[in-house]
């Protein structure tokens, strides 16, 4: 593979150094990124996908969409059958022409709703429903078949959904660091947040996510584990990109 810098002159006369793509344009590559909330996982996954020219799959958005549907249709949490059949009817999918891709239910955008506080409060419990997870796993595998150059982010992507992924990452960080990051983020958005309460909620969410019977939050044996506690988002992305750069040649050779 060629990785020699290529210098390109842009229209506004700026000079930009461009490298050959890290992942060749014709290679099928699935990269998974798992880990708990507050590790910067979504931003890291989305930016890494953009840098590598891959599609980005936010599987948390799918569970959040299911939770929003449950709340907005007044479906009780203890009626998983009704929830799953409604979610199947919603045909959750993404419009990949947007960046980040738009989450659609019944062919209508649902992004504006899925990060609301009431959705965040129940989504762990919704994501623990085994029947719903089996549906989501199948959907995610179908999406990957249609988008075979993918960075897929979630909790079970490397362990359950794509056990044969080409490269798996697991991002982690101290819960106190994650609570501080989340608090700062919400305060910047104008919310009134108590950091101690945020830490309690993060620990509880981790407990639910990592102890459920189906697809628990776990680091796959063959995942590259990165502790992000002392790293900023850009440093995490650079580190992952470096691992991809080191591994991609052998990945692509294995496909030939
Ligand atoms: O990453 P997030 O905060 O948007 O995820 C929302 C919830 O969905 C969170 O409780 C974890 C859960 N989830 C999951 O169980 N499996 C996934 N693959 C992705 C998210």
Boltz pocket constraint, residues with backbone or C-beta under 6 A from the ligand:
constraints:
  - pocket:
      binder: B
      contacts: [[A, 37], [A, 59], [A, 60], [A, 61], [A, 63], [A, 64], [A, 123], [A, 124], [A, 125], [A, 127], [A, 128], [A, 153], [A, 154], [A, 155], [A, 156], [A, 157], [A, 205], [A, 209], [A, 215]]
      max_distance: 6.0
